[in-house]
Amino acid sequence: MEVSGRIKMIDETKAFGANGFRKREMVVTTDEQYPQHIMIEFTQDKCDLLNNYMAGEPVKVSINLRGREWVNPQGETKYFNSIQGWRIEKMQAEAPAGAPAQQYQQQAPAPQSYDSFQPATNFKEEEHDDLPF
């Protein structure tokens, strides 16, 4: 799965436990009618993927949804979800609404005139055409 939007915040890498489990969180704000602020966590060696990114940059983040079950000391079962990032890419900033997208205008092919097509030489009007129209 993927989440696209602008980086709102990147937290520092934090270490947990005796084994040094590493986790780093970021928030991506989606670009839609009702923007969502999606918190994504990167763990272990994936924490370093965020080193070259800053708040405000448009990105596409590849994610996995994770869920786990936990039984508390009172015997109640609780469920937790997390969103784990495993890849991040910078995206091209989109032109503001109403501004012409010049990169697309430059790439559009020039229209061809009818004179540039060769006439059909093997056409016979008396051949039967089985098209229904």
Salt bridges, closest charged atoms under 4 A:
ASP11 OD2 - LYS14 NZ 3.09
GLU25 OE2 - LYS23 NZ 3.51
GLU41 OE1 - LYS23 NZ 3.54
ASP48 OD1 - ARG22 NH2 2.96
GLU57 OE2 - LYS90 NZ 3.38
GLU89 OE2 - ARG87 NE 3.81
